[in-house]
């Protein structure tokens, strides 16, 4: 300790401390003393011992210097001197020095501990495994920069983010033509690539896919006509936005009587049938909202409808004199492919010069669909007869009451055409210093059918601002542990085509290397409420970040305090499942990569201008009452701090135990049918056992991490690999990715999912001729089928069991209870 303090500049303090200790010792009674004698010369020499008589009258020197050590006198070498008055005086003189001595000892020990701790932390650098955000740090590239702790990185990020120009970028981007495959998009691609090349990124590149997109035919526009009893076309109904259409609608003609079907959900169509109005063979008029366009058309197809007309009802949007609302002559755009990516090359990446089998996605509809305006919908509703629609089905069009129909005959003609179209994704990368082969990915859709201010301009602006901010941080000493991958996607308005094609092209690599995907799409649609559509693995991290981001519209509150103001269960208020129309969905349900998409929204009706020509910067700015810059900044702060944690923490902050709760919640839904299953000699015990194994594996891994050696870099990487692949473990290995691309047992689509098993079990009580459309019953089997149930249970159970086994680690550590 003595030499370490000298080496760190603490020699003088210790010399004075030794002097004061010796001074107090000389005042204590005893026959002999050990004293220090000054060493001659300027250099310290070895300590020597020397005997010396103590003179009682000798005054102690005011200061002590480096001394030679003298040994004690032998016992009995001199007579003891007893003088009570002298001892009392000496005691009075010694008391202040004893107090000072104790204080100096405490201060010296504290400084010694601090110097040793700081020195050891700076020396170990990457060898320190950090779990807590409070002690997370890295070494700057130069020794004079010192250590960057989490608070340093957070402050650095916020400082550089504040220098951006988010609002200007949103405005400028929304003014540019950005339809996929257009000349305007090609110019924007060149400009964005040039922007990335000017930043401090390690790699900038592009990839181009040649995909099948569907566009309206200007020479043969889509049309809607009344049809008389003889089947002849009558008056043509106005399609006031002739270039608004449903990409991937079936082309051709559909004729039938009109029926009003609310939102077009399966339960709506079942209700319609229960009220004596048959949807089969008819055209359905459905309202925008609740489910997406593709789900509406798929439901109509399942129930045997001939075609679908989709309109925006004012009841689903903001009302009031001071609220902005959609014009009654506007129609809303939306694709109807029940899936993502290029539907003409399912399961294959659409790179140029690649040959594909002549197959199409099973999610392509076989019936036509067309958006119409509220004005056109009013003309149709006035012609409907039949039962009055339920009260909750009534809307705010100038028609009272809404009736279910049927009404007069209609003829719908859809003439969209398919075109092979090049789309380009743009990439920028900051390589990680320790795990460069593990990627934290953040992306935003770039294309838009109209101005697309909320749809894609906001996300693009935030993406570019984050690129600039992290580039500046790199210039100031930051280097992430894992690589940061920034991506601008093309083809998003056609069903996340750009992102899905990239995933299909690199799936064999990405499921091993992509840690998390963060989507910036639809980030700002209001400012009242905040939603995080996410994988369960990210929920705990999101909660932590929300507590560190200021609310954009409540001064003095964090975003977490804002969301719990009216609901103490923050998860119920914030967390939502990933929707299929988000690029984040494909990352999780197809590639097995945990993903999240953030959205600020209005409290109540949704942002009315999404997917219309009115989605302009000015309208978005007015909806947010001038708060667009503040809300966009809050999203950038949230996403940026999430990226720092995911790319910088030594141990990945993913809560792998969360899926145990997810399974338990779903099993609770199945439990109510246990009696029905038991009566048939069936049981859900396998699922219970697999869930138990997963919980035990998660707890075991958590304990291993807690008790492991923090400085073991190899062990840290091994734990990180196991954690980052948890999501991938929930992709069913027993179904084909080409036939069932969304293999995730909780989020996917198909017979292998937990949702499909639950729907099948419900048939034990609800099977009957009116429950589903005839075509759907044929496709799904008539009623409950034991053989199908056993297969579904096996697929689900062994996928869950496989996840438990993988989380357990090496095969010799697996202890199944099956």
Buried (B, 14 or more C-beta within 10 A) or exposed (E): EEEEBBEEEBBEBBBBBBBBBBBBEBBEEEBBBEBBBEBEEEEBEEEEEEEEEEEEEEEEEEEBEBBBBBEBBEEEEEEEEEEEEEEEEBEEEBEEBBEEBEEBEEEBEEBBEEBBEEEEBEEEEBEBBBBEBEEBBBBBEEEEEBBBBBEBBBEBBBEBBEEBBBBEBBBEBBEBBBBBBEEEBEEBBEEBBEBBEEBEBEEBEBBBBBBBBBBBEEEEBBBBBBBEEEEEBEEEBBBBBEBBBBBBBBBEEBBBBBBBBBBBBBEBBBBBBEEEBBBBEBBBBBBBBBBBBBBBBBBBBBBBBBBBBBBBBBBBBBEEEEEBBBBBEBBBBBBBBBBBBBBBBBBBBBBEEEEEEEEBBBBBBEBBBBBBBBBBBBBBBEBBEBEEBEEEBBBBBEBEEBBBBBBBBBBBBBBBEBEEBBBBBBBBBBBBBBBBEBBBBBBBBBBBBBBBBBBBBBBBBBBBBBBBBBBBBBEEBBBBBBBBBBBBBBBBBBBBBBBBBBBBBBBEEBBEBBBBBBBBBBBBBBBEBBBBBBBBBBBEBBBBBBEBBBBBBEEEBBBBBBBBEEEEEBEEBBBEEBBBBBBBBBBBBBBBBBBBBBBBBBEEBBBBBBBBBBBBBEBBBEBBEEBBBBBBBBBBBBBBBBBBBBBBBBBBBBBBBBBBEBBEEBBEBBEEBBEBBEEEEBEBEBBBBBBBBBBBBBEBBEEBBEEBEBEEBEBBBBBBEBBBBBBBBBBBEBBEBEEBBBBBBBBBBBBBBBBBBBBBBBBBEEBEEEBBBEEBBEEBEEEBBEEBBEBBBEBBBBBBBBBBBBBBBEEEEBEEEE
